[in-house]
Amino acid sequence: MSFDSTWFRCPNCLLALPAVDELTLGCATGHRFDVSRHGTVTLLPPRAPRTIGDSRDMLDARRSLLDSGLFRPIAEAIVESGSARSGSRAPHRVADLGCGTGYYAARLAEAVPATVLAADRSPIAVRLATRSIPRSTGVVLDLWQPLPIRDGAADIVLNVFAPRNPPEFARVLSAAGRLVVTVPTPSHLRELRQAGALLDIPDGKADRVIAQFAAVGLSLQRSTSVEYGSSADAAVQAQLAGMGPSAHHAAALGSSGGPGGGVTASHAITVTISVDVLVFGHGDAIA
């Protein structure tokens, strides 16, 4: 079992949270947290909302879709952005915040020496991610709350199609580190959105994300647009609709409630894949 306690601080008192024995983490004030048999730990703050994150159906749809290679160009852009670091120690310490199945962090760990923290609100997601990433540690946490991660612990932070907590992301990113954020553009999967299968994406999303991180001292270092078309049969359309936030709103989108989300075509269509990969750091913004 690979487990690195040096990532963590106590979610209750925010003190360092080292291992006190092989399967227990503990802080100086006496708070204790058990490491599961899966090699993961749950570090939720007191009175954390009782959400569970993505369901097994959503994660299975996402894993099948990602394993098909449909989003490989996005992964390649993330790997290029995350690995293009200078003056860093090896192996890189990579925190995947909102890891899902761990697909993107796994691709990065294949490209550069890395130890990975796979973090998500869904315990199922964390287990899937740690199984797929060598030298990884898993933590169940709430991205909206103060993170149980030590200051400056990560050389690279990944945030791919996941909730963002700018002040906390800035705090856990090392002084020379890189934060890689992937956000969809309004054109992303527009064919399915026009059919009522997915929630809309507002205009100017990337600009708002850039402004949010600028407000906490993280400036845009690099921006890469990835856009292409790909054929999607009925099964792939169902996976696209069922793997993301729209699956939580299936009833409102006209679905019968299954993992496929809203209405999709019964025949193959060409769907547009369109995202912005944004890289932030503590240094000066790009000219």
C-alpha positions as CSV (number, residue, x, y, z in Angstrom):
1,M,0.0,0.0,0.0
2,S,1.3,3.4,-1.0
3,F,0.3,6.1,1.5
4,D,2.1,9.5,2.1
5,S,1.0,11.3,5.2
6,T,3.2,14.3,4.5
7,W,0.4,15.8,2.4
8,F,-2.0,16.3,5.2
9,R,-3.1,18.7,8.0
10,C,-5.9,18.1,10.4
11,P,-9.3,19.1,9.1
12,N,-10.4,20.0,12.6
13,C,-7.5,22.1,14.0
14,L,-5.4,22.5,10.8
15,L,-2.2,21.2,12.5
16,A,0.1,18.8,10.8
17,L,-1.3,15.2,10.6
18,P,1.5,12.7,10.5
19,A,1.2,8.9,10.8
20,V,1.0,7.8,14.4
21,D,1.0,4.1,13.3
22,E,0.7,2.2,10.1
23,L,-3.1,2.8,9.7
24,T,-3.7,5.9,11.7
25,L,-3.0,9.6,11.2
26,G,-3.0,12.0,14.2
27,C,-2.4,15.6,15.1
28,A,-0.9,17.0,18.3
29,T,-4.3,17.9,19.8
30,G,-5.4,14.3,19.6
31,H,-7.6,14.0,16.5
32,R,-7.3,10.6,14.9
33,F,-8.2,9.4,11.4
34,D,-8.0,5.8,10.1
35,V,-6.5,4.8,6.8
36,S,-8.8,2.4,5.1
37,R,-7.9,-1.0,3.7
38,H,-8.0,0.6,0.3
39,G,-5.1,2.9,1.3
40,T,-7.3,6.1,1.5
41,V,-8.3,8.4,4.3
42,T,-11.4,10.5,4.8
43,L,-10.6,14.0,6.1
44,L,-13.8,16.0,6.2
45,P,-14.2,19.1,8.5
46,P,-16.7,19.1,11.3
47,R,-20.3,19.4,10.2
48,A,-19.4,18.9,6.5
49,P,-22.4,18.8,4.2
50,R,-23.6,15.2,3.6
51,T,-22.9,15.0,-0.1
52,I,-21.3,11.9,-1.6
53,G,-19.9,13.3,-4.9
54,D,-20.2,11.4,-8.1
55,S,-22.1,8.1,-8.1
56,R,-20.8,4.7,-9.3
57,D,-22.9,5.0,-12.5
58,M,-21.4,8.4,-13.3
59,L,-17.8,7.1,-12.6
60,D,-18.4,4.0,-14.7
61,A,-19.6,6.1,-17.6
62,R,-16.6,8.4,-17.3
63,R,-14.1,5.6,-17.1
64,S,-15.5,3.9,-20.2
65,L,-15.5,7.2,-22.1
66,L,-12.0,8.2,-21.1
67,D,-10.6,4.7,-21.8
68,S,-12.0,5.0,-25.3
69,G,-9.5,7.8,-26.0
70,L,-12.1,10.4,-26.9
71,F,-10.6,13.0,-24.5
72,R,-7.0,12.0,-25.2
73,P,-6.1,15.4,-26.8
74,I,-7.3,17.1,-23.6
75,A,-5.1,14.8,-21.6
76,E,-2.1,15.5,-23.8
77,A,-2.6,19.3,-23.4
78,I,-2.8,18.8,-19.6
79,V,0.4,16.7,-19.5
80,E,2.3,19.2,-21.6
81,S,1.1,22.1,-19.4
82,G,1.8,20.3,-16.1
83,S,5.2,18.9,-17.0
84,A,6.6,22.1,-18.5
85,R,8.1,23.2,-15.2
86,S,11.6,24.5,-14.5
87,G,13.7,24.3,-11.3
88,S,11.5,21.8,-9.6
89,R,12.5,18.8,-7.6
90,A,11.8,15.3,-8.8
91,P,9.6,13.4,-8.4
92,H,6.9,16.1,-8.7
93,R,4.3,16.2,-6.0
94,V,1.0,16.3,-7.9
95,A,-2.4,17.1,-6.2
96,D,-5.4,16.1,-8.4
97,L,-8.2,18.1,-6.8
98,G,-11.5,16.6,-8.0
99,C,-9.7,13.5,-9.3
100,G,-12.6,11.5,-10.6
101,T,-11.3,8.2,-11.9
102,G,-7.7,9.6,-11.9
103,Y,-7.4,9.5,-15.7
104,Y,-5.6,12.8,-16.1
105,A,-3.2,12.5,-13.2
106,A,-2.3,9.0,-14.4
107,R,-1.4,10.3,-17.8
108,L,0.8,13.0,-16.1
109,A,2.5,10.4,-13.9
110,E,3.3,8.4,-16.9
111,A,5.1,11.4,-18.5
112,V,7.1,12.7,-15.5
113,P,8.3,11.2,-12.2
114,A,5.5,12.0,-9.8
115,T,3.9,11.1,-6.5
116,V,0.2,11.8,-6.6
117,L,-2.5,12.9,-4.2
118,A,-5.9,11.8,-5.5
119,A,-8.6,14.0,-3.9
120,D,-12.3,13.9,-4.4
121,R,-15.6,14.0,-2.4
122,S,-16.6,10.6,-3.7
123,P,-15.0,7.7,-1.9
124,I,-15.6,5.5,-4.9
125,A,-13.7,8.0,-7.1
126,V,-10.7,8.1,-4.8
127,R,-10.5,4.3,-4.7
128,L,-10.6,4.1,-8.5
129,A,-8.0,6.8,-8.9
130,T,-5.5,5.3,-6.5
131,R,-5.8,1.9,-8.2
132,S,-4.9,3.5,-11.5
133,I,-2.0,5.7,-10.4
134,P,1.2,4.2,-9.0
135,R,2.7,5.9,-6.0
136,S,-0.6,7.6,-5.1
137,T,-2.3,8.6,-1.9
138,G,-6.1,9.0,-1.7
139,V,-8.1,11.4,0.4
140,V,-11.9,12.0,0.6
141,L,-12.4,15.7,1.2
142,D,-14.7,18.6,0.4
143,L,-13.2,21.0,-2.2
144,W,-15.5,23.8,-1.0
145,Q,-14.0,23.8,2.5
146,P,-10.6,24.5,3.9
147,L,-8.5,21.7,2.5
148,P,-6.8,19.2,4.8
149,I,-3.6,19.7,2.8
150,R,-0.4,21.4,4.1
151,D,0.7,24.8,2.8
152,G,2.8,24.6,-0.4
153,A,2.6,20.8,-0.5
154,A,2.0,20.5,-4.3
155,D,4.4,21.3,-7.1
156,I,1.5,20.7,-9.6
157,V,-2.2,21.0,-8.9
158,L,-4.7,19.6,-11.4
159,N,-8.3,20.7,-11.5
160,V,-10.1,19.2,-14.5
161,F,-13.8,19.7,-14.9
162,A,-14.1,20.0,-11.1
163,P,-15.1,22.6,-8.5
164,R,-12.6,25.3,-7.7
165,N,-11.6,26.8,-4.4
166,P,-9.1,29.6,-5.4
167,P,-7.9,30.7,-2.0
168,E,-7.2,27.1,-1.0
169,F,-5.6,26.1,-4.3
170,A,-3.2,29.1,-4.0
171,R,-2.3,28.1,-0.4
172,V,-1.4,24.4,-1.2
173,L,0.5,25.3,-4.4
174,S,4.3,25.7,-3.9
175,A,6.0,29.0,-4.6
176,A,7.3,27.7,-8.0
177,G,4.3,25.4,-8.7
178,R,1.8,25.3,-11.5
179,L,-1.9,25.0,-11.2
180,V,-3.6,23.5,-14.3
181,V,-7.3,24.2,-14.6
182,T,-9.4,22.8,-17.5
183,V,-12.8,24.4,-18.2
184,P,-15.2,23.7,-21.0
185,T,-16.0,26.4,-23.6
186,P,-19.6,27.1,-24.7
187,S,-19.0,25.0,-27.8
188,H,-18.1,21.9,-25.7
189,L,-20.6,19.1,-26.6
190,R,-22.9,21.7,-28.0
191,E,-24.7,19.1,-30.1
192,L,-25.8,17.3,-27.0
193,R,-26.7,20.6,-25.3
194,Q,-28.8,21.6,-28.2
195,A,-30.7,18.3,-27.9
196,G,-31.4,19.0,-24.2
197,A,-29.1,16.3,-22.9
198,L,-26.6,18.5,-21.0
199,L,-26.7,21.7,-18.9
200,D,-25.6,24.9,-20.7
201,I,-22.2,26.4,-20.3
202,P,-22.2,30.2,-19.8
203,D,-20.2,32.5,-22.1
204,G,-16.9,33.9,-20.7
205,K,-16.3,31.0,-18.2
206,A,-12.5,31.0,-18.7
207,D,-12.4,34.8,-18.2
208,R,-14.2,34.4,-14.9
209,V,-11.9,31.6,-13.8
210,I,-8.9,33.8,-14.6
211,A,-10.3,36.6,-12.6
212,Q,-11.1,34.4,-9.6
213,F,-7.5,33.2,-9.4
214,A,-6.0,36.6,-10.0
215,A,-7.9,37.8,-6.9
216,V,-5.9,35.3,-4.8
217,G,-2.5,36.1,-6.3
218,L,-2.3,33.4,-9.0
219,S,-1.7,34.8,-12.5
220,L,-2.3,33.2,-15.8
221,Q,0.9,31.8,-17.2
222,R,-0.3,30.0,-20.2
223,S,-3.6,29.2,-22.0
224,T,-4.2,26.4,-24.5
225,S,-7.4,25.9,-26.5
226,V,-8.2,22.3,-27.5
227,E,-11.1,21.9,-30.0
228,Y,-11.9,19.0,-32.3
229,G,-14.8,17.0,-33.6
230,S,-15.4,13.3,-33.0
231,S,-18.0,10.8,-34.0
232,A,-20.2,9.6,-31.1
233,D,-22.6,6.7,-31.4
234,A,-25.6,6.4,-29.1
235,A,-23.6,4.6,-26.4
236,V,-20.9,7.3,-26.3
237,Q,-23.6,10.0,-26.2
238,A,-25.1,8.3,-23.2
239,Q,-21.7,8.2,-21.5
240,L,-21.1,11.9,-22.2
241,A,-24.4,12.8,-20.7
242,G,-24.1,10.4,-17.8
243,M,-20.6,11.1,-16.6
244,G,-20.8,14.7,-15.5
245,P,-22.8,17.3,-13.6
246,S,-25.8,16.9,-15.9
247,A,-26.4,13.4,-14.6
248,H,-27.4,15.0,-11.2
249,H,-30.1,16.9,-13.1
250,A,-31.4,14.1,-15.4
251,A,-35.0,14.5,-14.4
252,A,-35.0,18.2,-15.3
253,L,-33.3,17.4,-18.6
254,G,-36.0,15.0,-19.6
255,S,-34.3,11.7,-18.7
256,S,-36.0,8.7,-17.1
257,G,-33.3,9.0,-14.5
258,G,-30.8,6.5,-15.9
259,P,-27.0,7.0,-16.1
260,G,-27.4,8.3,-19.6
261,G,-28.6,11.7,-18.5
262,G,-31.0,13.5,-20.9
263,V,-32.2,12.8,-24.4
264,T,-29.6,11.7,-26.9
265,A,-29.7,10.7,-30.6
266,S,-30.2,7.0,-31.5
267,H,-27.7,7.3,-34.3
268,A,-24.0,8.4,-34.5
269,I,-23.4,12.2,-34.6
270,T,-20.3,14.4,-34.6
271,V,-19.8,16.1,-31.3
272,T,-17.5,19.1,-30.6
273,I,-14.9,18.7,-27.9
274,S,-13.8,22.2,-26.8
275,V,-11.9,23.2,-23.6
276,D,-9.5,25.8,-22.4
277,V,-6.4,24.5,-20.4
278,L,-5.3,27.3,-18.2
279,V,-2.0,27.3,-16.3
280,F,-1.6,29.6,-13.2
281,G,1.3,30.4,-11.0
282,H,2.5,32.7,-8.2
283,G,4.7,34.7,-10.7
284,D,3.9,37.4,-13.2
285,A,1.1,37.0,-15.8
286,I,1.8,36.3,-19.4
287,A,2.2,39.4,-21.5
